[in-house]
């Protein structure tokens, strides 16, 4: 799939999930899907739990996150022991 194809799967509407990016036609946020993946869920498991999703929807979430942070500087705050 091309960049535009992935990005067309993600939508933002202030009336849906308080304007968080969601998979088009659902109330599943990009953040929710990323959190599932970050906590060890496999794509196959997510698709079984949410049969209306496609693998491309999940990949679109990853692509969206990648595009979002591409030009962002992130420095985690690490508290040092005294």
C-alpha positions in Angstrom: 0.0 0.0 0.0 1.0 3.6 -0.6 1.4 6.3 2.0 -2.0 7.9 1.1 -3.8 4.6 1.3 -2.7 4.1 4.9 -3.4 7.7 5.9 -6.9 7.5 4.4 -7.7 4.7 7.0 -7.2 7.1 9.9 -9.6 9.9 10.6 -10.0 12.7 13.2 -13.4 14.1 14.2 -13.9 16.2 17.3 -17.2 14.4 17.9 -15.7 10.9 17.9 -13.4 9.9 20.8 -12.8 13.6 21.7 -10.9 14.1 18.4 -8.3 11.4 18.9 -7.2 9.7 15.6 -9.3 6.6 15.0 -9.5 3.9 12.4 -12.1 5.1 9.9 -15.6 3.8 10.5 -14.8 2.7 14.1 -14.3 4.1 17.6 -11.0 2.4 18.0 -8.2 4.9 18.5 -4.8 4.6 17.0 -3.5 4.9 20.6 -5.6 1.9 21.7 -4.3 -0.3 18.9 -0.7 0.8 19.5 -1.2 0.1 23.2 -2.4 -3.5 22.4 0.7 -4.1 20.2 3.0 -2.5 22.8 1.6 -4.9 25.4 2.3 -8.0 23.3 -0.9 -8.5 21.4 -0.3 -10.0 18.0 -2.0 -8.6 14.9 -3.8 -12.0 14.5 -5.2 -11.7 18.1 -6.5 -8.1 17.5 -8.2 -9.2 14.2 -9.9 -12.1 16.0 -11.1 -9.7 18.8 -12.2 -7.0 16.3 -13.4 -8.9 13.2 -14.3 -5.6 11.3 -10.7 -4.6 11.3 -8.1 -5.5 8.7 -4.4 -6.0 8.8 -4.1 -2.9 6.8 -6.0 -0.9 9.5 -3.5 -2.0 12.1 -0.6 -1.2 9.8 -2.2 2.2 9.2 -2.0 2.8 12.9 1.7 2.0 12.9 2.3 4.2 9.8 0.3 7.1 11.4 2.4 6.9 14.6 5.6 6.8 12.5 4.5 9.8 10.5 3.5 11.7 13.6 6.8 11.3 15.4 9.0 11.7 12.4 9.8 15.3 13.0 9.3 15.3 16.8 12.1 15.3 19.3 11.2 13.0 22.2 13.4 12.8 25.2 12.1 10.5 28.0 12.4 11.9 31.4 14.5 9.6 33.5 14.7 10.3 37.2 18.2 9.7 38.5 18.8 8.1 41.8 20.2 10.5 44.4 
